[in-house]
């Protein structure tokens, strides 16, 4: 189906992330609305668990790159690369077993509104369930702030939703581009598919910070913004459609995420972000994250057994797939090797998918 995006009002903001201007003379765009990617929406665990999804393995990938596969499964750059060490991003072998890390440790409760873990480079949306429907979580990868432009942490709300924004580039960003040798970087981007703001923007209560689409979707999952959170265009379209103004937003930076599934403790790890300094070592932070989960389990007899050597291994190297910390559970590489590979059934994204419009289905 298609959705017509039309300008509905004009306002202007000035902030460190951007100046956003909604142009009343903007052109209307007809864009394809692609169906949700596999693995983007999950029922919330009803048994006290805090992990959703499962790992996939695909093969027979044709001419697809790792980034094609990542986007199809709603993953970002760092997630797909870390899950497939040693695999070429641009020329993976056709017969390679590509690990698709669509298994996620949910952020700490409360599960309300939007929670973004910038270290994990992932947004979680907990829509309020309708009467009689089960609660779900929708999760999207995000592009996060480049060094020196940290996104504020803490609680805020969605205070505005805007279609077809234009962008007046702040002077600080103009100067940065000039220092990088881009003397002709535009000072104004009109509405449309070439706008770095994308075609949909959701304003948070943090000054100048938006959750929005992007005209460079292959940067999702990387450090690319000036504080805003970048979504794939198709994800921006889906979130924008369902998100209401006043939705709570919580932004955290937790590089070590720990959760429970079937009575076992799991941990995934991500590269800590230097813009949020922490004097504690990586191991200390990882141990603290595990200890918090164990403290929440009532009674010594009910606490899951933890292999602290595995905690050390996960703390040392970013690992996006949750790894069991139970000493009797097989190592992750054995678990992945046992997964039956699925034939990848999609064609590569074309050049028309390299702008702010959601891509056509193929």
C-alpha positions in Angstrom: 0.0 0.0 0.0 1.1 3.6 -0.2 1.0 6.4 2.2 0.9 10.1 1.2 3.1 12.3 3.3 1.9 15.9 3.3 3.1 18.9 5.2 0.6 20.0 7.8 2.2 22.8 9.7 5.2 25.1 9.9 7.5 25.4 12.8 11.3 25.9 13.3 13.7 24.6 16.0 17.3 25.5 16.7 19.4 22.9 18.6 22.7 21.2 18.6 21.4 18.3 16.6 19.5 20.2 13.9 17.3 23.1 12.8 14.1 21.6 11.5 11.7 23.6 9.3 8.4 22.3 8.1 8.0 23.9 4.7 4.3 24.7 3.8 5.3 24.7 0.1 6.8 21.2 0.3 6.1 18.7 -2.5 3.9 15.7 -1.7 5.6 12.4 -2.1 4.0 9.0 -2.8 6.1 6.3 -1.1 5.8 2.6 -0.7 5.1 1.3 2.7 7.0 -2.0 3.1 5.7 -4.8 5.4 7.6 -5.1 8.7 10.8 -7.0 8.4 11.0 -10.5 9.9 11.7 -10.5 13.6 10.8 -6.9 14.3 7.7 -7.6 16.5 7.6 -10.0 19.4 5.2 -11.0 22.1 6.4 -9.9 25.5 7.4 -12.9 27.7 4.7 -13.9 30.1 6.9 -16.2 32.3 9.2 -13.5 33.8 11.7 -13.8 31.0 13.4 -10.8 29.5 14.6 -12.1 26.1 12.7 -12.1 22.8 13.3 -13.5 19.4 15.7 -16.2 18.2 18.9 -16.5 16.1 18.5 -17.4 12.4 21.1 -18.7 10.0 20.7 -18.1 6.2 22.6 -19.3 3.2 22.4 -19.3 -0.6 22.4 -15.5 -0.4 23.1 -14.7 -4.1 24.6 -11.3 -4.6 23.4 -9.9 -1.3 25.8 -8.1 1.0 25.7 -8.4 4.8 24.0 -5.0 4.9 21.2 -6.2 2.6 20.6 -9.1 5.0 20.8 -6.9 8.0 18.3 -4.4 6.7 15.9 -7.2 5.7 15.9 -8.5 9.3 15.8 -5.1 10.9 19.4 -5.2 12.1 22.1 -2.5 12.1 25.6 -2.6 10.7 27.4 -3.4 14.0 25.0 -6.2 14.9 25.4 -8.1 11.6 29.2 -7.6 11.4 29.8 -8.6 15.0 27.7 -11.8 14.6 29.7 -12.8 11.5 33.4 -12.2 12.3 35.7 -12.7 9.3 32.9 -12.5 6.8 33.3 -9.9 4.0 30.6 -7.2 4.4 30.4 -6.5 0.7 31.3 -9.9 -0.9 30.3 -12.7 1.5 30.4 -16.2 -0.1 27.2 -17.3 -1.7 27.2 -20.6 0.3 28.3 -19.0 3.6 26.2 -19.5 6.7 25.2 -16.0 7.7 24.2 -15.6 11.4 21.2 -13.3 11.8 21.2 -12.1 15.4 17.5 -11.4 15.9 17.5 -12.3 19.6 17.4 -9.4 22.0 17.7 -8.8 25.8 15.0 -6.3 26.6 15.9 -3.2 28.6 15.1 -3.0 32.3 11.5 -2.4 33.2 9.4 -0.3 33.1 8.3 -1.4 29.6 6.4 1.7 28.6 6.6 3.8 25.5 10.1 4.0 23.9 13.3 2.8 25.4 16.6 3.4 23.5 19.9 1.8 24.5 22.4 3.8 22.5 25.2 1.4 23.4 23.1 -1.5 21.9 22.1 0.8 19.0 18.5 -0.3 19.3 15.1 1.2 20.0 12.4 -0.7 21.8 8.8 0.4 21.5 6.2 -1.0 23.9 2.8 0.0 22.6 -0.1 -0.1 25.0 -2.0 -3.3 24.1 -5.6 -3.0 23.1 -8.2 -4.7 25.1 -8.0 -8.5 24.7 -4.7 -8.4 22.9 -1.3 -9.6 24.1 1.4 -7.2 24.9 4.2 -6.9 22.3 7.5 -5.1 21.8 8.6 -3.7 18.5 12.3 -3.2 18.1 14.3 -1.2 15.5 18.1 -0.6 15.0 19.2 3.0 15.2 22.1 5.0 14.0 23.6 6.9 17.0 25.7 10.0 17.7 29.2 10.3 16.4 31.9 11.1 18.9 31.6 14.5 20.5 27.8 14.8 20.0 26.3 12.6 22.7 22.6 12.0 22.9 21.2 13.1 26.3 20.4 10.2 28.6 17.3 10.1 30.8 13.6 10.5 30.5 11.6 12.7 28.2 8.5 12.4 25.9 7.6 12.7 22.2 6.4 16.3 21.8 5.9 16.5 18.1 5.5 14.5 14.8 6.4 16.0 11.5 6.1 14.9 7.9 8.3 16.1 5.1 10.7 18.2 7.2 13.3 20.5 5.7 16.6 21.0 7.4 18.4 24.3 8.0 21.9 23.1 8.9 23.2 24.5 12.2 26.4 26.5 11.9 28.3 24.1 14.2 27.5 21.3 11.8 28.4 23.5 8.8 31.8 24.2 10.4 32.4 20.5 11.1 31.8 19.6 7.4 34.1 22.4 6.3 36.8 21.1 8.6 36.3 17.7 7.0 36.9 19.2 3.5 33.3 19.5 2.5 33.3 23.2 1.7 30.2 23.0 -0.4 28.0 21.2 2.1 24.5 22.6 1.8 23.2 25.0 4.4 19.6 24.0 3.6 18.0 20.7 2.6 14.4 20.9 1.2 11.8 18.2 1.9 12.3 15.1 0.0 14.2 11.8 -0.3 17.7 13.5 -0.2 17.1 15.2 3.1 19.3 13.9 5.9 16.3 14.3 8.2 14.4 11.7 6.2 10.7 12.2 5.4 9.4 11.7 9.0 10.6 13.1 12.2 9.5 12.6 15.8 10.6 15.3 18.3 11.7 14.4 21.8 11.7 16.8 24.7 15.5 16.9 24.7 16.5 20.1 22.9 17.2 19.4 19.2 17.0 15.7 19.5 14.7 13.8 17.1 14.0 10.2 16.2 13.8 10.3 12.4 14.5 8.6 9.1 17.6 9.1 7.0 18.7 9.5 3.4 21.7 7.3 4.2 20.0 4.1 5.4 23.2 2.0 5.2 24.5 4.0 8.1 21.8 2.6 10.5 23.6 0.9 13.4 26.7 3.1 13.1 27.8 6.4 14.7 26.5 8.8 12.2 24.4 11.5 13.8 24.8 14.7 15.8 22.7 13.4 18.7 19.6 12.3 16.9 18.5 8.7 16.4 18.4 7.5 12.8 15.9 4.8 11.6 15.7 2.9 8.3 13.0 4.8 6.3 10.6 1.9 6.4 11.0 1.7 10.2 10.4 5.4 10.5 7.2 5.0 8.5 6.0 2.2 10.8 6.9 3.9 14.1 5.5 7.3 13.0 2.2 5.7 12.1 1.6 4.2 15.5 3.4 6.6 17.9 1.4 9.2 19.7 2.5 12.5 21.1 3.3 12.4 24.8 4.7 8.8 24.5 7.3 8.4 27.2 10.9 8.1 26.0 13.8 6.7 28.1 17.4 6.8 26.8 20.1 4.8 28.4 23.6 3.6 27.5 24.1 0.1 28.8 26.9 -1.9 27.0 26.3 -5.1 29.0 22.7 -6.3 28.9 21.6 -9.3 31.0 18.3 -11.2 30.8 16.5 -14.4 31.8 15.1 -17.1 29.6 13.8 -20.5 30.9 15.6 -20.0 34.3 19.0 -19.2 32.7 20.9 -16.0 32.7 22.1 -14.6 29.4 24.3 -11.7 28.5 25.1 -9.7 25.4 27.8 -7.0 25.1 28.4 -3.9 23.1 31.2 -1.4 22.7 31.0 1.2 25.5 30.5 4.7 24.2 33.4 7.0 25.3 31.1 10.0 25.4 29.6 8.5 28.6 32.7 8.0 30.7 32.8 5.4 33.4 35.7 4.8 35.7 34.9 1.1 36.2 36.5 -1.6 34.1 34.5 -3.5 31.5 34.6 -6.6 33.6 33.4 -4.7 36.7 30.5 -3.3 34.8 29.6 -6.7 33.3 29.7 -8.4 36.7 27.5 -5.6 38.2 25.0 -6.2 35.4 24.8 -9.9 36.1 24.7 -9.3 39.9 21.7 -7.1 39.5 19.8 -9.9 37.8 20.8 -12.4 40.5 19.7 -10.0 43.3 16.3 -9.9 41.8 15.9 -13.7 42.0 14.4 -14.6 45.4 16.1 -17.2 47.5 19.5 -18.7 47.1 18.1 -22.0 45.8 16.3 -20.4 42.9 19.2 -18.3 41.6 20.5 -19.5 38.3 24.1 -20.8 38.3 26.5 -18.5 36.5 29.8 -19.4 34.8 31.9 -16.3 35.6 34.5 -17.3 33.0 31.8 -16.8 30.4 31.0 -13.4 31.9 34.7 -12.4 31.4 34.7 -13.7 27.8 31.6 -11.7 26.9 32.9 -8.6 28.6 36.1 -8.6 26.6 34.6 -8.6 23.1 31.3 -7.2 21.8 28.8 -10.0 21.3 25.3 -9.0 20.1 23.8 -12.5 20.5 22.8 -13.2 24.1 25.0 -16.0 25.5 24.0 -18.4 28.3 26.0 -18.0 31.4 25.1 -21.5 32.6 28.2 -23.7 32.7 26.2 -26.7 31.5 24.8 -25.0 28.4 26.8 -25.5 25.2 29.0 -22.7 24.0 27.3 -20.3 21.5 29.3 -21.5 18.5 27.9 -25.0 19.1 24.4 -23.7 19.5 24.6 -21.7 16.2 26.2 -24.6 14.3 23.2 -26.7 15.2 20.7 -24.2 13.7 19.3 -25.4 10.3 20.2 -22.8 7.7 17.3 -21.2 5.8 17.6 -20.3 2.1 17.7 -16.5 1.8 14.8 -15.6 -0.5 15.3 -11.9 -1.1 17.1 -10.0 -3.9 19.6 -7.3 -3.0 18.3 -3.8 -2.4 18.7 -1.6 -5.4 20.2 1.8 -5.8 16.7 3.3 -5.3 16.8 2.1 -1.7 19.7 4.5 -0.9 17.6 7.5 0.1 14.9 8.5 2.6 12.1 6.6 1.0 11.0 3.2 2.2 12.1 0.7 -0.4 9.8 -1.3 -2.6 9.2 -4.9 -1.7 11.2 -7.5 -3.7 
